[in-house]
Amino acid sequence: MTNKWAGRIGDSPIIGAGTYANNNTCAISATGDGEYFIRLAVAHDISSLMAYQARPIEEAARLVIMNKLKDLGGSGGVYRVSIDRETCPDV
């Protein structure tokens, strides 16, 4: 990886930032600008929007990735699977 410190920890292994699963909502795996994923707890936020606002998985992911993450200057994407096995790998 260019310009990254050797031995650094990215966002992917951090529960809530790059990885999250909840039996009542979804499972998320993310990649992108890790610092922003950590700040926003992206994976957890997507699950929370589904749980607390009853948003579909695609809508919740788009809101977090395309709005919240981009507003901070970050970029990335998530692979997600809802409890209904709905997948939407395009965000």
MMTF fields as JSON, N, C-alpha, C and O atoms, coordinates in Angstrom:
{
  "mmtfVersion": "1.0.0",
  "mmtfProducer": "UNKNOWN",
  "numBonds": 363,
  "numAtoms": 364,
  "numGroups": 91,
  "numChains": 1,
  "numModels": 1,
  "chainsPerModel": [1],
  "groupsPerChain": [91],
  "chainIdList": ["A"],
  "bondAtomList": [4, 2, 8, 6, 12, 10, 16, 14, 20, 18, 24, 22, 28, 26, 32, 30, 36, 34, 40, 38, 44, 42, 48, 46, 52, 50, 56, 54, 60, 58, 64, 62, 68, 66, 72, 70, 76, 74, 80, 78, 84, 82, 88, 86, 92, 90, 96, 94, 100, 98, 104, 102, 108, 106, 112, 110, 116, 114, 120, 118, 124, 122, 128, 126, 132, 130, 136, 134, 140, 138, 144, 142, 148, 146, 152, 150, 156, 154, 160, 158, 164, 162, 168, 166, 172, 170, 176, 174, 180, 178, 184, 182, 188, 186, 192, 190, 196, 194, 200, 198, 204, 202, 208, 206, 212, 210, 216, 214, 220, 218, 224, 222, 228, 226, 232, 230, 236, 234, 240, 238, 244, 242, 248, 246, 252, 250, 256, 254, 260, 258, 264, 262, 268, 266, 272, 270, 276, 274, 280, 278, 284, 282, 288, 286, 292, 290, 296, 294, 300, 298, 304, 302, 308, 306, 312, 310, 316, 314, 320, 318, 324, 322, 328, 326, 332, 330, 336, 334, 340, 338, 344, 342, 348, 346, 352, 350, 356, 354, 360, 358],
  "bondOrderList": [1, 1, 1, 1, 1, 1, 1, 1, 1, 1, 1, 1, 1, 1, 1, 1, 1, 1, 1, 1, 1, 1, 1, 1, 1, 1, 1, 1, 1, 1, 1, 1, 1, 1, 1, 1, 1, 1, 1, 1, 1, 1, 1, 1, 1, 1, 1, 1, 1, 1, 1, 1, 1, 1, 1, 1, 1, 1, 1, 1, 1, 1, 1, 1, 1, 1, 1, 1, 1, 1, 1, 1, 1, 1, 1, 1, 1, 1, 1, 1, 1, 1, 1, 1, 1, 1, 1, 1, 1, 1],
  "groupList": [{"groupName": "MET", "atomNameList": ["N", "CA", "C", "O"], "elementList": ["N", "C", "C", "O"], "formalChargeList": [0, 0, 0, 0], "bondAtomList": [1, 0, 2, 1, 3, 2], "bondOrderList": [1, 1, 2], "singleLetterCode": "M", "chemCompType": "L-PEPTIDE LINKING"}, {"groupName": "THR", "atomNameList": ["N", "CA", "C", "O"], "elementList": ["N", "C", "C", "O"], "formalChargeList": [0, 0, 0, 0], "bondAtomList": [1, 0, 2, 1, 3, 2], "bondOrderList": [1, 1, 2], "singleLetterCode": "T", "chemCompType": "L-PEPTIDE LINKING"}, {"groupName": "ASN", "atomNameList": ["N", "CA", "C", "O"], "elementList": ["N", "C", "C", "O"], "formalChargeList": [0, 0, 0, 0], "bondAtomList": [1, 0, 2, 1, 3, 2], "bondOrderList": [1, 1, 2], "singleLetterCode": "N", "chemCompType": "L-PEPTIDE LINKING"}, {"groupName": "LYS", "atomNameList": ["N", "CA", "C", "O"], "elementList": ["N", "C", "C", "O"], "formalChargeList": [0, 0, 0, 0], "bondAtomList": [1, 0, 2, 1, 3, 2], "bondOrderList": [1, 1, 2], "singleLetterCode": "K", "chemCompType": "L-PEPTIDE LINKING"}, {"groupName": "TRP", "atomNameList": ["N", "CA", "C", "O"], "elementList": ["N", "C", "C", "O"], "formalChargeList": [0, 0, 0, 0], "bondAtomList": [1, 0, 2, 1, 3, 2], "bondOrderList": [1, 1, 2], "singleLetterCode": "W", "chemCompType": "L-PEPTIDE LINKING"}, {"groupName": "ALA", "atomNameList": ["N", "CA", "C", "O"], "elementList": ["N", "C", "C", "O"], "formalChargeList": [0, 0, 0, 0], "bondAtomList": [1, 0, 2, 1, 3, 2], "bondOrderList": [1, 1, 2], "singleLetterCode": "A", "chemCompType": "L-PEPTIDE LINKING"}, {"groupName": "GLY", "atomNameList": ["N", "CA", "C", "O"], "elementList": ["N", "C", "C", "O"], "formalChargeList": [0, 0, 0, 0], "bondAtomList": [1, 0, 2, 1, 3, 2], "bondOrderList": [1, 1, 2], "singleLetterCode": "G", "chemCompType": "PEPTIDE LINKING"}, {"groupName": "ARG", "atomNameList": ["N", "CA", "C", "O"], "elementList": ["N", "C", "C", "O"], "formalChargeList": [0, 0, 0, 0], "bondAtomList": [1, 0, 2, 1, 3, 2], "bondOrderList": [1, 1, 2], "singleLetterCode": "R", "chemCompType": "L-PEPTIDE LINKING"}, {"groupName": "ILE", "atomNameList": ["N", "CA", "C", "O"], "elementList": ["N", "C", "C", "O"], "formalChargeList": [0, 0, 0, 0], "bondAtomList": [1, 0, 2, 1, 3, 2], "bondOrderList": [1, 1, 2], "singleLetterCode": "I", "chemCompType": "L-PEPTIDE LINKING"}, {"groupName": "ASP", "atomNameList": ["N", "CA", "C", "O"], "elementList": ["N", "C", "C", "O"], "formalChargeList": [0, 0, 0, 0], "bondAtomList": [1, 0, 2, 1, 3, 2], "bondOrderList": [1, 1, 2], "singleLetterCode": "D", "chemCompType": "L-PEPTIDE LINKING"}, {"groupName": "SER", "atomNameList": ["N", "CA", "C", "O"], "elementList": ["N", "C", "C", "O"], "formalChargeList": [0, 0, 0, 0], "bondAtomList": [1, 0, 2, 1, 3, 2], "bondOrderList": [1, 1, 2], "singleLetterCode": "S", "chemCompType": "L-PEPTIDE LINKING"}, {"groupName": "PRO", "atomNameList": ["N", "CA", "C", "O"], "elementList": ["N", "C", "C", "O"], "formalChargeList": [0, 0, 0, 0], "bondAtomList": [1, 0, 2, 1, 3, 2], "bondOrderList": [1, 1, 2], "singleLetterCode": "P", "chemCompType": "L-PEPTIDE LINKING"}, {"groupName": "TYR", "atomNameList": ["N", "CA", "C", "O"], "elementList": ["N", "C", "C", "O"], "formalChargeList": [0, 0, 0, 0], "bondAtomList": [1, 0, 2, 1, 3, 2], "bondOrderList": [1, 1, 2], "singleLetterCode": "Y", "chemCompType": "L-PEPTIDE LINKING"}, {"groupName": "CYS", "atomNameList": ["N", "CA", "C", "O"], "elementList": ["N", "C", "C", "O"], "formalChargeList": [0, 0, 0, 0], "bondAtomList": [1, 0, 2, 1, 3, 2], "bondOrderList": [1, 1, 2], "singleLetterCode": "C", "chemCompType": "L-PEPTIDE LINKING"}, {"groupName": "GLU", "atomNameList": ["N", "CA", "C", "O"], "elementList": ["N", "C", "C", "O"], "formalChargeList": [0, 0, 0, 0], "bondAtomList": [1, 0, 2, 1, 3, 2], "bondOrderList": [1, 1, 2], "singleLetterCode": "E", "chemCompType": "L-PEPTIDE LINKING"}, {"groupName": "PHE", "atomNameList": ["N", "CA", "C", "O"], "elementList": ["N", "C", "C", "O"], "formalChargeList": [0, 0, 0, 0], "bondAtomList": [1, 0, 2, 1, 3, 2], "bondOrderList": [1, 1, 2], "singleLetterCode": "F", "chemCompType": "L-PEPTIDE LINKING"}, {"groupName": "LEU", "atomNameList": ["N", "CA", "C", "O"], "elementList": ["N", "C", "C", "O"], "formalChargeList": [0, 0, 0, 0], "bondAtomList": [1, 0, 2, 1, 3, 2], "bondOrderList": [1, 1, 2], "singleLetterCode": "L", "chemCompType": "L-PEPTIDE LINKING"}, {"groupName": "VAL", "atomNameList": ["N", "CA", "C", "O"], "elementList": ["N", "C", "C", "O"], "formalChargeList": [0, 0, 0, 0], "bondAtomList": [1, 0, 2, 1, 3, 2], "bondOrderList": [1, 1, 2], "singleLetterCode": "V", "chemCompType": "L-PEPTIDE LINKING"}, {"groupName": "HIS", "atomNameList": ["N", "CA", "C", "O"], "elementList": ["N", "C", "C", "O"], "formalChargeList": [0, 0, 0, 0], "bondAtomList": [1, 0, 2, 1, 3, 2], "bondOrderList": [1, 1, 2], "singleLetterCode": "H", "chemCompType": "L-PEPTIDE LINKING"}, {"groupName": "GLN", "atomNameList": ["N", "CA", "C", "O"], "elementList": ["N", "C", "C", "O"], "formalChargeList": [0, 0, 0, 0], "bondAtomList": [1, 0, 2, 1, 3, 2], "bondOrderList": [1, 1, 2], "singleLetterCode": "Q", "chemCompType": "L-PEPTIDE LINKING"}],
  "groupTypeList": [0, 1, 2, 3, 4, 5, 6, 7, 8, 6, 9, 10, 11, 8, 8, 6, 5, 6, 1, 12, 5, 2, 2, 2, 1, 13, 5, 8, 10, 5, 1, 6, 9, 6, 14, 12, 15, 8, 7, 16, 5, 17, 5, 18, 9, 8, 10, 10, 16, 0, 5, 12, 19, 5, 7, 11, 8, 14, 14, 5, 5, 7, 16, 17, 8, 0, 2, 3, 16, 3, 9, 16, 6, 6, 10, 6, 6, 17, 12, 7, 17, 10, 8, 9, 7, 14, 1, 13, 11, 9, 17],
  "groupIdList": [1, 2, 3, 4, 5, 6, 7, 8, 9, 10, 11, 12, 13, 14, 15, 16, 17, 18, 19, 20, 21, 22, 23, 24, 25, 26, 27, 28, 29, 30, 31, 32, 33, 34, 35, 36, 37, 38, 39, 40, 41, 42, 43, 44, 45, 46, 47, 48, 49, 50, 51, 52, 53, 54, 55, 56, 57, 58, 59, 60, 61, 62, 63, 64, 65, 66, 67, 68, 69, 70, 71, 72, 73, 74, 75, 76, 77, 78, 79, 80, 81, 82, 83, 84, 85, 86, 87, 88, 89, 90, 91],
  "secStructList": [7, 6, 6, 7, 7, 6, 6, 7, 7, 7, 1, 6, 6, 1, 5, 6, 6, 6, 3, 3, 3, 7, 6, 6, 1, 3, 3, 3, 3, 3, 3, 3, 7, 2, 2, 2, 2, 2, 2, 2, 6, 2, 2, 2, 2, 2, 2, 2, 2, 2, 2, 2, 2, 7, 7, 7, 2, 2, 2, 2, 2, 2, 0, 0, 0, 0, 0, 0, 0, 2, 2, 2, 6, 7, 7, 3, 3, 3, 3, 3, 3, 3, 6, 6, 7, 7, 5, 7, 6, 6, 7],
  "xCoordList": [0.839, 0.0, 0.887, 1.833, 0.592, 1.38, 1.174, 0.045, 2.265, 2.256, 1.521, 0.921, 1.56, 0.951, 2.05, 2.986, 1.955, 2.935, 2.885, 1.809, 4.048, 4.117, 3.532, 3.831, 2.707, 2.124, 0.887, 0.347, 0.433, -0.747, -1.983, -2.038, -2.965, -4.226, -5.246, -5.436, -5.895, -6.92, -8.27, -8.366, -9.31, -10.652, -11.32, -12.191, -10.938, -11.66, -11.779, -12.852, -10.72, -10.874, -11.54, -11.775, -11.845, -12.429, -13.953, -14.623, -14.476, -15.907, -16.642, -16.325, -17.629, -18.412, -17.936, -18.741, -16.651, -16.123, -16.147, -16.891, -15.333, -15.25, -15.916, -16.041, -16.346, -16.981, -18.082, -17.889, -19.237, -20.319, -21.353, -21.618, -21.92, -23.014, -24.0, -23.614, -25.267, -26.345, -27.412, -27.904, -27.766, -28.749, -30.097, -30.891, -30.374, -31.67, -31.674, -32.738, -30.491, -30.451, -29.624, -30.17, -28.31, -27.454, -26.042, -25.702, -25.231, -23.792, -23.11, -23.537, -22.041, -21.35, -19.857, -19.282, -19.226, -17.773, -17.42, -18.003, -16.478, -16.196, -14.746, -13.867, -14.516, -13.174, -13.186, -14.186, -12.073, -11.987, -11.05, -10.11, -11.312, -10.502, -10.793, -11.744, -9.964, -10.206, -10.449, -11.293, -9.72, -9.873, -11.306, -11.853, -11.899, -13.266, -14.278, -15.291, -13.992, -14.87, -14.883, -15.914, -13.715, -13.619, -14.382, -15.152, -14.178, -14.866, -16.377, -17.065, -16.889, -18.339, -18.931, -20.152, -18.08, -18.566, -19.538, -20.68, -19.055, -19.876, -20.7, -21.913, -20.076, -20.808, -21.916, -23.026, -21.62, -22.626, -23.741, -24.911, -23.39, -24.385, -25.402, -26.596, -24.942, -25.856, -26.844, -28.049, -26.335, -27.203, -28.186, -29.352, -27.715, -28.581, -29.712, -30.841, -29.414, -30.472, -31.544, -32.73, -31.121, -32.08, -32.904, -34.117, -32.255, -32.942, -33.86, -34.996, -33.38, -34.119, -35.044, -36.02, -34.734, -35.564, -36.221, -36.88, -36.044, -36.637, -36.299, -37.126, -35.077, -34.658, -34.194, -33.588, -34.464, -33.932, -32.405, -31.835, -31.763, -30.304, -29.66, -28.682, -30.183, -29.591, -29.693, -28.734, -30.832, -31.028, -30.101, -29.485, -30.011, -29.152, -27.689, -26.982, -27.234, -25.847, -25.572, -24.532, -26.481, -26.284, -26.227, -25.405, -27.083, -27.089, -25.745, -25.19, -25.24, -23.988, -22.794, -21.969, -22.693, -21.537, -21.579, -20.588, -22.695, -22.774, -22.975, -22.666, -23.483, -23.711, -22.747, -21.866, -22.909, -22.115, -20.611, -19.83, -20.216, -18.789, -18.204, -17.141, -18.887, -18.382, -18.355, -17.464, -19.322, -19.344, -18.093, -17.66, -17.514, -16.284, -15.027, -13.927, -15.196, -14.053, -13.533, -12.496, -14.231, -13.817, -14.442, -15.364, -13.93, -14.51, -14.344, -13.506, -15.146, -15.075, -16.371, -17.226, -16.508, -17.706, -17.927, -17.055, -19.092, -19.428, -20.076, -20.797, -19.81, -20.558, -21.481, -21.041, -22.746, -23.698, -24.706, -25.037, -25.179, -26.194, -27.216, -26.867, -28.478, -29.53, -29.951, -29.544, -30.76, -31.244, -32.144, -32.372, -32.655, -33.466, -32.622, -33.15, -31.279, -30.297, -30.274, -29.85, -30.721, -30.654, -29.234, -28.719, -28.596, -27.234, -27.226, -28.024, -26.338, -26.238, -24.783, -24.419, -23.93, -22.504, -22.078, -20.879, -23.006, -22.639, -22.32, -21.909, -22.488, -22.173, -20.867, -20.408],
  "yCoordList": [-1.171, 0.0, 1.24, 1.333, 2.154, 3.367, 4.312, 4.555, 4.836, 5.839, 5.397, 6.226, 4.128, 3.618, 3.077, 2.445, 3.312, 2.817, 1.303, 0.704, 0.697, -0.751, -1.125, -0.485, -2.153, -2.626, -1.864, -2.142, -0.903, -0.128, -1.001, -1.968, -0.668, -1.395, -0.561, 0.618, -1.162, -0.469, -0.582, -1.041, -0.158, -0.162, -1.524, -1.814, -2.371, -3.627, -4.512, -5.07, -4.672, -5.55, -4.896, -5.565, -3.623, -2.932, -3.082, -2.588, -3.775, -4.023, -2.686, -1.824, -2.536, -1.306, -0.376, 0.359, -0.385, 0.489, -0.23, 0.158, -1.274, -1.994, -3.349, -3.978, -3.811, -5.119, -5.019, -4.441, -5.586, -5.6, -6.632, -6.811, -7.293, -8.232, -8.165, -8.098, -8.185, -8.163, -9.132, -8.983, -10.097, -11.102, -10.508, -11.156, -9.284, -8.659, -7.738, -7.299, -7.434, -6.489, -6.987, -7.296, -7.069, -7.337, -7.735, -7.765, -8.04, -8.246, -7.326, -7.218, -6.66, -5.652, -5.931, -6.277, -5.78, -5.774, -4.584, -4.409, -3.765, -2.506, -2.383, -3.078, -1.474, -1.114, 0.347, 0.858, 1.001, 2.41, 3.176, 2.613, 4.468, 5.339, 5.028, 5.55, 4.172, 3.621, 4.625, 4.405, 5.729, 6.719, 7.254, 7.493, 7.436, 7.944, 6.87, 7.162, 5.636, 4.534, 4.38, 4.074, 4.599, 4.507, 5.654, 5.433, 6.87, 8.037, 7.896, 8.254, 7.372, 7.277, 5.951, 5.798, 4.987, 3.639, 3.195, 2.824, 3.244, 3.053, 1.78, 1.829, 0.648, -0.619, -0.642, -1.1, -0.156, -0.109, 0.872, 0.598, 2.004, 3.016, 2.465, 2.742, 1.702, 1.105, 0.183, 0.249, -0.66, -1.564, -0.791, -1.167, 0.282, 1.081, 1.745, 1.811, 2.242, 2.843, 1.813, 2.136, 0.594, -0.48, -0.789, -0.982, -0.834, -1.208, -0.116, -0.392, 1.122, 2.196, 2.983, 3.58, 2.982, 3.731, 2.839, 3.331, 1.537, 0.544, 0.827, 0.621, 1.3, 1.555, 0.25, -0.582, 0.06, -1.111, -1.029, 0.057, -2.155, -2.204, -1.316, -0.627, -1.317, -0.503, 0.986, 1.734, 1.409, 2.817, 3.234, 4.298, 2.4, 2.703, 2.803, 3.721, 1.874, 1.887, 3.115, 3.757, 3.442, 4.629, 5.91, 6.786, 6.021, 7.206, 7.38, 8.478, 6.311, 6.396, 6.613, 7.492, 5.824, 5.901, 7.146, 7.872, 7.4, 8.491, 9.86, 10.876, 9.91, 11.199, 11.422, 12.278, 10.666, 10.905, 10.763, 11.638, 9.666, 9.413, 10.453, 11.012, 10.711, 11.679, 13.088, 13.866, 13.438, 14.774, 15.045, 16.192, 13.997, 14.15, 14.104, 14.395, 13.738, 13.645, 12.239, 12.043, 11.26, 9.87, 9.201, 9.736, 8.033, 7.24, 5.768, 5.395, 4.948, 3.518, 2.848, 3.446, 1.624, 0.871, -0.24, -0.545, -0.832, -1.927, -3.058, -2.842, -4.255, -5.413, -5.753, -5.851, -5.934, -6.173, -7.245, -7.467, -7.898, -8.934, -8.708, -8.659, -8.572, -8.386, -9.743, -10.783, -9.728, -10.984, -11.729, -12.93, -11.019, -11.645, -12.119, -12.497, -12.095, -12.493, -11.551, -11.937, -10.342, -9.317, -8.773, -8.342, -8.789, -8.265, -7.085, -7.022, -6.166, -4.953, -4.522, -3.592, -5.162, -4.857, -3.611, -3.357, -2.834, -1.721, -0.414, 0.531, -0.308, 0.948, 0.792, 1.727],
  "zCoordList": [0.0, 0.0, 0.0, 0.783, -0.846, -0.993, 0.182, 0.607, 0.694, 1.765, 3.03, 3.714, 3.344, 4.578, 5.469, 4.98, 6.755, 7.69, 7.755, 7.744, 7.822, 7.978, 9.337, 10.345, 9.361, 10.604, 11.06, 12.13, 10.255, 10.65, 10.601, 9.84, 11.402, 11.405, 10.644, 10.943, 9.675, 8.913, 9.602, 10.74, 8.897, 9.475, 9.408, 10.227, 8.454, 8.229, 9.459, 9.688, 10.27, 11.436, 12.637, 13.643, 12.561, 13.706, 13.668, 12.761, 14.676, 14.745, 14.809, 15.628, 13.928, 13.869, 12.781, 12.209, 12.475, 11.427, 10.076, 9.175, 9.941, 8.678, 8.683, 7.632, 9.835, 9.972, 11.01, 12.08, 10.69, 11.677, 11.254, 10.065, 12.217, 11.959, 13.113, 14.28, 12.767, 13.756, 13.257, 12.138, 14.051, 13.634, 13.271, 12.589, 13.715, 13.44, 12.229, 11.795, 11.672, 10.549, 9.38, 8.321, 9.558, 8.407, 8.827, 10.01, 7.808, 7.973, 6.975, 5.826, 7.42, 6.608, 6.605, 7.637, 5.439, 5.319, 4.446, 3.376, 4.884, 4.204, 3.785, 4.296, 2.836, 2.421, 2.007, 1.504, 2.225, 1.844, 2.748, 3.31, 2.887, 3.737, 5.195, 5.777, 5.776, 7.1, 8.198, 9.067, 8.171, 9.226, 9.272, 10.348, 8.113, 8.045, 8.446, 9.082, 8.069, 8.473, 9.988, 10.587, 10.598, 12.055, 12.705, 13.64, 12.224, 12.796, 12.762, 13.717, 11.653, 11.477, 11.926, 11.956, 12.276, 12.587, 11.492, 11.761, 10.259, 9.061, 9.105, 8.901, 9.363, 9.336, 10.387, 10.112, 11.573, 12.635, 12.29, 12.555, 11.704, 11.352, 10.348, 10.461, 9.386, 8.405, 9.117, 8.877, 9.976, 10.733, 11.613, 11.724, 12.235, 13.108, 12.338, 12.824, 11.13, 10.31, 9.964, 9.897, 9.75, 9.471, 10.715, 10.627, 11.862, 13.097, 13.619, 14.004, 13.636, 14.294, 13.371, 13.825, 12.067, 11.129, 10.083, 9.167, 10.218, 9.309, 7.845, 6.958, 7.603, 6.222, 5.583, 6.258, 4.31, 3.597, 3.553, 3.655, 3.405, 3.455, 2.389, 2.679, 1.172, 0.111, 0.437, 0.24, 0.926, 1.28, 2.428, 2.38, 3.441, 4.587, 4.151, 4.567, 3.323, 2.858, 1.995, 2.144, 1.11, 0.259, 1.088, 0.821, 2.075, 2.922, 3.636, 3.667, 4.195, 4.946, 4.015, 4.267, 2.946, 2.048, 1.172, 1.086, 0.53, -0.44, 0.198, -0.424, 1.415, 2.062, 3.221, 3.143, 4.279, 5.489, 5.239, 5.612, 4.61, 4.375, 3.425, 3.693, 2.326, 1.346, 1.903, 1.563, 2.763, 3.366, 4.201, 4.315, 4.782, 5.566, 4.693, 5.163, 3.422, 2.523, 2.333, 1.699, 2.868, 2.745, 1.53, 0.915, 1.197, 0.11, 0.448, 1.269, -0.193, 0.028, -0.357, -1.01, 0.045, -0.278, 0.729, 1.543, 0.663, 1.567, 0.8, -0.175, 1.252, 0.79, 1.938, 3.084, 1.646, 2.722, 2.361, 1.196, 3.408, 3.267, 4.378, 5.558, 3.985, 4.983, 5.537, 5.02, 6.581, 7.159, 6.172, 6.322, 5.166, 4.118, 2.948, 1.902, 3.135, 2.131, 0.932, -0.157, 1.127, 0.093, 0.071, 1.103, -1.097, -1.231, -2.18, -3.114, -1.943, -2.762, -2.788, -2.068, -3.59, -3.547, -4.32, -4.437, -4.847, -5.717, -5.026, -5.7, -3.716, -3.017, -2.296, -1.641]
}
